[in-house]
């Protein structure tokens, strides 16, 4: 808040572990700017995440008297035209969107704060293009956020132009997920854990590294896994989510899962960041040896977002040798992303 009150533009990196409340901090910053008659742009790396942010922020924005809209690439022309006009004439206070916010046709009347979620997904050039979308005389404040922990020395090298803030604790009442690793031969034990989570009234993610099966890789494919588990867990409802689906199909699958209409979501890593379904109490990650530690930690952050006990179940394929086991053991032993 002190930064936002200064005459010089803020340039700040906010690091916080998954689920630590970075979005709440961003919303406080946005509220301060809107109270001073300014506009705010909030940019997320994927449409799924931008829509998720908009759904959670819009009721809060409304309660604070802020007018908010979502800006995506694949919107209907009428909605796009109406939103762009409202941003340009200043009747909209908060625009939540993807890189569509960077497109030529999007102009702001008085953009004073740019918030970028999951900063590592955007290039510096993209960041600067959004900062440029205002009168040249007055550059907006910039708040970039990441849940991917960056050591202090590396932060200076990568983001020397940014001040750094760290949220080093989680909100009260959070129960960290228990993490367990199983070999592919023990996969049935992992599926039993999934069934128990559903029986306890929860919801589950199953994350696969590829969309289609390939005989060369031996990786679990999301479509085959969906066909298998849709039969086994038919009573709970099973949805499919991956990048090749049409936009409306993706939104429908995510919406059904968020509302609890289906309790199992079979997905690629499209759910890696920001997706927030508090009733989800288990995530099962197939071929966990194929993912980096930061990515696995992000995926694990999809559960443990309430007071429900939750689990992260890693299924390690045959390619997972001793190195992979040692790496995954780090994840089993600690919850701290930093």
Secondary structure, DSSP 8 states (H G I E B T S, - for coil): -HHHHSSS--EEEEEE-TTS-HHHHHHHHHHHHHHTT-EEEEE-SSHHHHHHHHHHHHHHHHHTT--EEEE-TT--HHHHHHHHHHHHHT---EEEESGGGGSTT---SSEEEEEESSGGGS-HHHHHHHHTSS-TTS--EEEEEESS---HHHHHHH-TTSEEEEE-S--TT----EEEEEEGGGHHHHHHHHHHHHHTT-EEEEE-SBSS--TTT---BHHHHHHHHHHHTGGG-EEEE-TTS-HHHHHHHHHHHHHTSSSEEEE-GGGSSS---TTEEEEEETTGGGS-HHHHHHHHTTS--SSS--EEEEEE-TT--HHHHHHHHHHHH-----
